[in-house]
Amino acid sequence: MSILKNISRRSFLVSSTAILALPSLEAVTKGKPETSKKMLFIGQGYGFTSKGFFPNFTGRFADNELPVSMEPIRQHINDICMVDRLKNIGWFGTHAGSDGFLRTGGTVSCDILAGMYLSKKSRYKNIVLNAGLYQDGHGRYGLSWGFNGAPIGGLNNSFDFFQKLFGGNESREELMVKIKQQQSVLDSVKMDGQKFSRQISKTDKEKLEEYFQSIREIEQDIAKELKWIDVPKPKATFRYSGEKGVDPKKINGVKEIKLMYDMIAIALQTGQTNVVSFTQPNQAVLNSMKITNHIHQLSHYNSSQDMTEKSMQRDAMNMSLLSYALIKLKKTKDSDGKSLFDNSLISYGTNLRSGHGINDVPFMLTGGAIKNLRCGEHVRPSHKNTPLSNAWLTVLQEMGIDVKNFGHSTGPERSFIS
């Protein structure tokens, strides 16, 4: 408590109990989240191959033949719900497979919004794995967007992720100095904003308050850092075998992704965060498969049978990696004795359906966090081109996040809820 007073002696906000409350947001009302619930958002650029991936019929997978490219997830198929025929209204880009997937026309992406609720007691509200080599087929930025509408770059590679979870390069004193500097900057901004507020219109005051809302969000992060200073980071349960500073063209994508999933499980298990978003490295996956085509070239797979087969192989590999992640989450115990899989919702998808098609977007949901998820089924909304934002709205609500609307949503979409 004395440390808190010393660091924040010029700012009543940090030392006030109000800082500990969730900031008020336009699209959110206050609720009581279940902090044991976790979410993992996985983005795959350039969609899927029409041939061999999409089921021909809706209903239970067990009653229909499983598409060949989905064979690698057969052991999990009764845990998976595939939602089809969704449209990201107002989004028109064809090469940016992930930029709008979690945002759906709004300001903030649903992973960042979820982190505000589900990670209140965690070290990090969100862990974003996206930047650099992960951008191929994902647009300029990737999955995650902040409350101010700006993209969140995230961590570039498995080495950066390892350092974030286990690194000890920064001393306690250095961290304290950094927090002090951030605090003094926030105090100055706050005072300047209060002076400016007396000279502007009511409308602009409202806009300014939204800006201060984002400042309070940063202040929460500072308070959280103070709380976690004396909490040691978990010991690494494996020796890091990834590579630092490697040319993206030479990275083994399969190895890289498996490393990511290993560390995602540790991050969730040790309470580092309850929400992770991971934008997969498309080109690196192809490299590891010895496929020499560029990922964009391969997205035009209809040009030949050979290209189609390679694209199908890519789908199968991505499903194999998803299977790896699910096995890892099922084997890893959470603090309550249940598996991470039982306490999590995992989503997998992209803002493209196939190649460059932006209509009828599909995604998969799995995990035990939503008890009434229609697992083992391929479902379609009753209306064609139902807003993707409606589905995300329902996902957030089912996770206990009290959201009234999200992006371009027109209401909840409950076709995948029994």
C-alpha positions as CSV (number, residue, x, y, z in Angstrom):
1,M,0.0,0.0,0.0
2,S,2.9,2.4,0.8
3,I,4.4,1.7,-2.6
4,L,1.1,2.7,-4.2
5,K,1.1,5.9,-2.3
6,N,4.7,6.8,-3.1
7,I,4.3,6.2,-6.8
8,S,0.9,7.9,-7.2
9,R,1.2,10.7,-4.7
10,R,0.4,13.3,-7.4
11,S,-2.6,11.4,-8.7
12,F,-5.7,10.6,-6.8
13,L,-6.9,8.3,-9.6
14,V,-4.4,5.6,-9.0
15,S,-4.8,5.7,-5.3
16,S,-8.5,5.8,-5.5
17,T,-10.7,2.7,-5.4
18,A,-12.5,3.9,-8.4
19,I,-9.5,3.0,-10.6
20,L,-10.1,-0.6,-9.7
21,A,-13.6,-0.6,-11.3
22,L,-14.2,-1.4,-14.9
23,P,-14.4,1.7,-17.0
24,S,-17.8,2.6,-18.4
25,L,-18.0,1.9,-22.1
26,E,-20.8,2.8,-24.5
27,A,-21.4,-0.8,-25.8
28,V,-21.0,-2.4,-22.3
29,T,-22.9,-2.4,-19.1
30,K,-21.4,-3.4,-15.8
31,G,-21.6,-7.1,-15.1
32,K,-20.0,-9.8,-13.0
33,P,-17.7,-11.8,-15.2
34,E,-16.7,-15.4,-14.4
35,T,-13.0,-14.8,-14.2
36,S,-12.3,-18.5,-14.6
37,K,-13.5,-18.4,-18.2
38,K,-10.9,-18.0,-20.9
39,M,-11.0,-17.2,-24.6
40,L,-8.6,-18.0,-27.5
41,F,-9.2,-16.4,-30.8
42,I,-7.3,-17.9,-33.8
43,G,-7.2,-16.3,-37.2
44,Q,-6.3,-18.0,-40.5
45,G,-5.7,-15.8,-43.5
46,Y,-7.0,-16.5,-47.0
47,G,-9.9,-18.6,-45.9
48,F,-10.3,-22.2,-46.7
49,T,-10.5,-24.3,-49.9
50,S,-14.0,-24.8,-51.2
51,K,-13.3,-28.4,-52.2
52,G,-12.7,-30.7,-49.3
53,F,-13.3,-28.4,-46.4
54,F,-16.9,-27.3,-46.1
55,P,-19.5,-29.9,-45.1
56,N,-22.2,-30.5,-47.8
57,F,-25.0,-30.6,-45.2
58,T,-25.9,-29.0,-41.9
59,G,-26.6,-31.1,-38.8
60,R,-24.5,-33.5,-36.8
61,F,-21.1,-34.3,-38.3
62,A,-21.6,-37.9,-37.1
63,D,-24.6,-38.2,-39.5
64,N,-22.7,-37.0,-42.5
65,E,-19.3,-37.7,-44.1
66,L,-16.6,-35.5,-42.7
67,P,-14.8,-33.4,-45.4
68,V,-11.4,-34.7,-46.2
69,S,-9.5,-31.5,-45.1
70,M,-11.2,-31.7,-41.7
71,E,-10.0,-35.3,-41.0
72,P,-7.2,-34.1,-38.7
73,I,-9.8,-32.9,-36.2
74,R,-11.9,-36.0,-36.3
75,Q,-11.1,-36.9,-32.7
76,H,-12.5,-33.5,-31.6
77,I,-15.4,-33.3,-33.9
78,N,-18.0,-33.9,-31.2
79,D,-16.6,-30.8,-29.4
80,I,-16.7,-28.5,-32.4
81,C,-19.5,-26.3,-33.8
82,M,-19.1,-24.9,-37.3
83,V,-21.1,-21.7,-37.9
84,D,-21.7,-20.9,-41.6
85,R,-23.3,-18.2,-43.8
86,L,-22.3,-15.1,-41.9
87,K,-21.5,-11.7,-43.5
88,N,-19.2,-9.0,-42.2
89,I,-21.3,-6.1,-43.2
90,G,-19.5,-3.1,-44.5
91,W,-16.2,-4.9,-45.0
92,F,-15.0,-5.2,-48.6
93,G,-11.2,-6.0,-48.5
94,T,-10.3,-9.3,-50.2
95,H,-6.7,-9.6,-49.1
96,A,-7.1,-8.7,-45.5
97,G,-8.4,-12.0,-44.1
98,S,-8.3,-11.0,-40.4
99,D,-8.4,-7.2,-40.2
100,G,-12.1,-7.0,-39.7
101,F,-12.9,-10.5,-38.4
102,L,-13.1,-9.6,-34.7
103,R,-14.0,-6.0,-35.2
104,T,-17.1,-6.3,-37.5
105,G,-17.5,-2.6,-38.2
106,G,-17.0,-1.4,-34.7
107,T,-14.1,0.4,-32.9
108,V,-12.8,-2.4,-30.7
109,S,-12.3,-6.0,-31.5
110,C,-14.2,-8.6,-29.4
111,D,-11.0,-10.1,-28.0
112,I,-9.9,-6.8,-26.5
113,L,-13.4,-6.2,-25.2
114,A,-13.5,-9.6,-23.6
115,G,-10.1,-9.1,-21.9
116,M,-11.5,-6.1,-20.1
117,Y,-14.0,-8.4,-18.3
118,L,-12.3,-11.8,-18.1
119,S,-8.8,-10.7,-17.2
120,K,-9.4,-8.3,-14.4
121,K,-7.2,-10.3,-12.0
122,S,-4.6,-11.4,-14.5
123,R,-1.2,-9.9,-15.2
124,Y,-2.3,-8.9,-18.7
125,K,-5.8,-8.1,-20.0
126,N,-4.9,-9.6,-23.3
127,I,-2.0,-11.3,-25.0
128,V,-1.9,-10.5,-28.7
129,L,0.2,-12.6,-31.0
130,N,0.3,-10.8,-34.2
131,A,2.7,-8.7,-36.2
132,G,5.6,-9.0,-38.6
133,L,5.6,-12.4,-40.2
134,Y,1.9,-13.0,-39.2
135,Q,0.5,-10.4,-41.6
136,D,0.5,-12.5,-44.8
137,G,-3.1,-12.8,-45.8
138,H,-4.3,-10.9,-42.7
139,G,-4.2,-7.4,-44.0
140,R,-1.9,-4.8,-42.6
141,Y,-2.6,-5.4,-39.0
142,G,-4.3,-8.6,-37.9
143,L,-7.1,-9.5,-35.4
144,S,-6.9,-7.1,-32.5
145,W,-8.1,-3.4,-32.3
146,G,-8.2,-1.1,-29.3
147,F,-11.0,1.0,-27.9
148,N,-9.6,4.0,-29.7
149,G,-9.9,2.1,-33.1
150,A,-6.1,1.7,-33.5
151,P,-4.6,-1.7,-34.4
152,I,-2.7,-3.6,-31.7
153,G,0.5,-4.9,-33.1
154,G,1.2,-7.5,-30.5
155,L,4.1,-9.9,-30.2
156,N,6.1,-10.8,-33.4
157,N,7.2,-14.4,-32.7
158,S,7.6,-17.2,-30.2
159,F,10.8,-15.7,-28.8
160,D,9.0,-12.4,-27.9
161,F,6.2,-14.4,-26.4
162,F,8.7,-16.4,-24.3
163,Q,10.3,-13.2,-23.0
164,K,6.9,-11.8,-22.1
165,L,6.0,-14.9,-20.0
166,F,9.3,-15.8,-18.5
167,G,11.8,-13.1,-19.2
168,G,13.6,-11.4,-16.3
169,N,15.8,-8.9,-18.1
170,E,14.1,-5.9,-16.5
171,S,14.9,-5.4,-12.8
172,R,12.3,-4.5,-10.2
173,E,13.8,-1.0,-9.9
174,E,13.7,-0.4,-13.7
175,L,10.1,-1.4,-13.8
176,M,9.2,0.9,-11.0
177,V,10.9,3.8,-12.8
178,K,9.0,3.0,-15.9
179,I,5.7,3.0,-14.0
180,K,6.5,6.3,-12.4
181,Q,7.2,7.9,-15.7
182,Q,3.9,6.7,-17.1
183,Q,2.1,8.0,-14.1
184,S,3.6,11.5,-14.4
185,V,2.6,11.6,-18.1
186,L,-1.0,10.6,-17.3
187,D,-1.2,13.3,-14.6
188,S,-0.1,15.9,-17.0
189,V,-2.5,14.8,-19.7
190,K,-5.4,14.7,-17.1
191,M,-4.7,18.3,-15.9
192,D,-4.4,19.7,-19.4
193,G,-7.7,17.9,-20.4
194,Q,-9.5,19.4,-17.4
195,K,-8.4,22.9,-18.4
196,F,-9.4,22.3,-22.0
197,S,-12.8,20.9,-21.0
198,R,-14.0,24.3,-19.7
199,Q,-13.6,25.8,-23.2
200,I,-15.4,23.3,-25.5
201,S,-18.9,22.3,-26.4
202,K,-21.0,19.6,-24.8
203,T,-20.5,17.3,-27.7
204,D,-16.8,17.7,-27.6
205,K,-16.8,17.2,-23.8
206,E,-18.4,13.8,-24.5
207,K,-15.7,13.0,-27.0
208,L,-13.1,14.2,-24.5
209,E,-14.6,11.9,-21.8
210,E,-14.2,9.0,-24.2
211,Y,-10.6,9.9,-24.5
212,F,-10.2,10.1,-20.7
213,Q,-11.8,6.7,-20.6
214,S,-8.9,5.3,-22.6
215,I,-6.5,7.1,-20.2
216,R,-8.2,5.4,-17.2
217,E,-7.7,2.1,-19.0
218,I,-4.0,2.8,-19.0
219,E,-4.1,3.7,-15.3
220,Q,-5.7,0.4,-14.5
221,D,-2.8,-1.3,-16.3
222,I,-0.4,0.7,-14.1
223,A,-2.2,-0.3,-10.9
224,K,-2.1,-3.9,-12.1
225,E,1.6,-3.7,-12.7
226,L,2.1,-2.6,-9.1
227,K,0.0,-5.5,-7.8
228,W,2.0,-8.0,-9.8
229,I,5.5,-6.6,-9.1
230,D,6.1,-9.0,-6.2
231,V,4.4,-11.9,-7.9
232,P,7.1,-14.0,-9.6
233,K,6.6,-15.1,-13.2
234,P,6.1,-18.8,-13.6
235,K,9.1,-21.0,-14.2
236,A,9.4,-22.2,-17.8
237,T,8.4,-25.9,-18.0
238,F,10.4,-26.4,-21.1
239,R,13.6,-25.1,-22.7
240,Y,12.9,-22.5,-25.4
241,S,13.9,-24.0,-28.7
242,G,12.7,-21.3,-31.1
243,E,14.8,-18.8,-32.9
244,K,15.3,-15.1,-32.6
245,G,15.8,-12.7,-35.5
246,V,15.2,-15.3,-38.2
247,D,14.1,-14.3,-41.7
248,P,10.3,-15.1,-41.8
249,K,10.9,-17.0,-45.0
250,K,13.0,-19.5,-43.1
251,I,10.8,-20.0,-40.1
252,N,9.3,-23.4,-39.7
253,G,5.6,-22.5,-39.4
254,V,4.5,-25.8,-37.9
255,K,7.1,-25.7,-35.2
256,E,6.4,-22.0,-34.5
257,I,2.7,-22.5,-34.1
258,K,3.1,-25.5,-31.8
259,L,5.5,-23.4,-29.6
260,M,2.8,-20.7,-29.5
261,Y,0.1,-23.1,-28.4
262,D,2.4,-24.6,-25.7
263,M,3.0,-21.1,-24.3
264,I,-0.7,-20.1,-24.7
265,A,-1.6,-23.0,-22.5
266,I,1.0,-21.9,-19.9
267,A,-0.2,-18.2,-20.1
268,L,-3.8,-19.3,-19.4
269,Q,-2.9,-21.9,-16.8
270,T,-0.8,-19.5,-14.7
271,G,-3.2,-16.6,-14.8
272,Q,-1.0,-14.4,-17.0
273,T,-4.2,-13.6,-19.0
274,N,-7.6,-15.1,-19.8
275,V,-7.8,-13.8,-23.4
276,V,-5.3,-14.6,-26.2
277,S,-5.6,-13.8,-29.9
278,F,-3.3,-15.5,-32.4
279,T,-3.0,-14.6,-36.0
280,Q,-1.3,-17.6,-37.7
281,P,1.7,-17.2,-40.0
282,N,0.4,-18.5,-43.4
283,Q,3.6,-18.4,-45.5
284,A,5.6,-20.0,-42.7
285,V,3.2,-22.9,-42.7
286,L,3.7,-23.4,-46.4
287,N,7.4,-23.2,-46.0
288,S,7.3,-26.0,-43.4
289,M,5.3,-28.1,-45.8
290,K,7.9,-27.6,-48.5
291,I,5.3,-25.8,-50.7
292,T,7.2,-23.2,-52.6
293,N,4.2,-21.1,-53.8
294,H,3.5,-17.8,-52.2
295,I,0.4,-17.8,-50.0
296,H,-1.3,-15.3,-52.2
297,Q,-0.6,-17.3,-55.4
298,L,-1.9,-20.4,-53.7
299,S,-5.2,-18.5,-52.9
300,H,-5.9,-18.6,-56.6
301,Y,-6.0,-22.4,-56.4
302,N,-8.6,-22.7,-59.1
303,S,-5.9,-22.1,-61.7
304,S,-4.9,-25.8,-61.7
305,Q,-5.5,-29.1,-60.0
306,D,-2.0,-29.0,-58.5
307,M,-2.7,-25.7,-56.8
308,T,-6.1,-27.0,-55.5
309,E,-4.4,-30.0,-54.0
310,K,-1.8,-27.9,-52.3
311,S,-4.4,-25.5,-50.9
312,M,-6.3,-28.6,-49.5
313,Q,-3.0,-29.8,-47.9
314,R,-2.7,-26.4,-46.3
315,D,-6.2,-26.7,-44.8
316,A,-5.4,-30.2,-43.5
317,M,-2.2,-28.9,-41.9
318,N,-4.0,-26.1,-40.2
319,M,-6.6,-28.5,-38.9
320,S,-3.8,-30.7,-37.6
321,L,-2.4,-27.7,-35.8
322,L,-5.8,-26.9,-34.4
323,S,-6.0,-30.5,-33.1
324,Y,-2.6,-30.0,-31.4
325,A,-3.9,-26.9,-29.6
326,L,-7.1,-28.7,-28.5
327,I,-5.1,-31.7,-27.2
328,K,-2.8,-29.3,-25.3
329,L,-5.7,-27.5,-23.7
330,K,-7.5,-30.7,-22.8
331,K,-4.4,-32.1,-21.1
332,T,-3.6,-29.0,-19.2
333,K,-5.2,-28.5,-15.8
334,D,-6.7,-25.2,-14.7
335,S,-6.6,-23.9,-11.2
336,D,-10.0,-25.4,-10.4
337,G,-8.9,-28.9,-11.4
338,K,-10.8,-28.8,-14.7
339,S,-8.9,-28.7,-18.0
340,L,-8.2,-25.4,-19.8
341,F,-10.4,-26.7,-22.6
342,D,-13.4,-27.1,-20.2
343,N,-13.0,-23.5,-19.0
344,S,-12.3,-21.9,-22.4
345,L,-14.0,-20.9,-25.6
346,I,-11.8,-21.3,-28.7
347,S,-12.8,-19.7,-32.0
348,Y,-11.1,-20.4,-35.3
349,G,-11.8,-18.5,-38.5
350,T,-11.1,-15.8,-41.0
351,N,-12.8,-12.9,-42.6
352,L,-12.7,-14.7,-45.9
353,R,-14.6,-17.8,-46.9
354,S,-12.5,-19.2,-49.6
355,G,-9.7,-17.6,-51.6
356,H,-11.0,-14.1,-52.0
357,G,-14.7,-14.6,-51.2
358,I,-16.0,-12.4,-48.5
359,N,-19.5,-13.7,-48.2
360,D,-20.8,-16.6,-46.2
361,V,-18.0,-16.4,-43.7
362,P,-17.6,-19.5,-41.5
363,F,-15.9,-20.0,-38.2
364,M,-15.6,-22.8,-35.6
365,L,-16.3,-22.7,-31.9
366,T,-15.2,-25.2,-29.3
367,G,-14.4,-25.5,-25.6
368,G,-16.5,-26.0,-22.5
369,A,-17.0,-22.3,-21.4
370,I,-20.4,-22.1,-23.3
371,K,-22.3,-25.0,-21.9
372,N,-25.2,-24.9,-24.4
373,L,-23.0,-24.7,-27.6
374,R,-24.3,-27.0,-30.3
375,C,-21.1,-29.1,-30.4
376,G,-20.7,-31.7,-33.0
377,E,-22.8,-29.8,-35.5
378,H,-22.6,-27.7,-38.6
379,V,-25.2,-25.0,-38.3
380,R,-26.4,-22.1,-40.5
381,P,-28.5,-19.0,-39.4
382,S,-32.0,-19.0,-40.7
383,H,-31.3,-15.8,-42.7
384,K,-28.6,-15.7,-45.4
385,N,-25.8,-13.2,-44.8
386,T,-26.6,-12.8,-41.1
387,P,-24.2,-10.2,-39.7
388,L,-21.1,-11.7,-38.3
389,S,-21.3,-9.2,-35.5
390,N,-24.5,-10.8,-34.3
391,A,-22.7,-14.1,-33.8
392,W,-19.9,-12.3,-31.8
393,L,-22.5,-10.5,-29.8
394,T,-24.0,-13.8,-28.8
395,V,-20.6,-15.3,-28.0
396,L,-19.7,-12.4,-25.7
397,Q,-23.0,-12.6,-24.0
398,E,-22.8,-16.3,-23.5
399,M,-19.3,-15.8,-21.9
400,G,-21.0,-13.6,-19.3
401,I,-20.0,-10.3,-20.8
402,D,-22.9,-7.9,-20.5
403,V,-22.8,-6.4,-24.0
404,K,-25.9,-4.7,-25.5
405,N,-24.5,-4.4,-29.1
406,F,-21.3,-5.0,-31.0
407,G,-20.1,-3.6,-34.3
408,H,-22.9,-3.7,-36.9
409,S,-25.0,-6.1,-34.8
410,T,-28.7,-6.1,-35.2
411,G,-29.4,-8.5,-32.4
412,P,-28.1,-11.9,-31.1
413,E,-27.7,-14.8,-33.4
414,R,-28.5,-18.0,-31.5
415,S,-28.4,-20.7,-34.3
416,F,-25.3,-22.3,-32.6
417,I,-26.8,-22.2,-29.1
418,S,-29.2,-25.0,-28.1
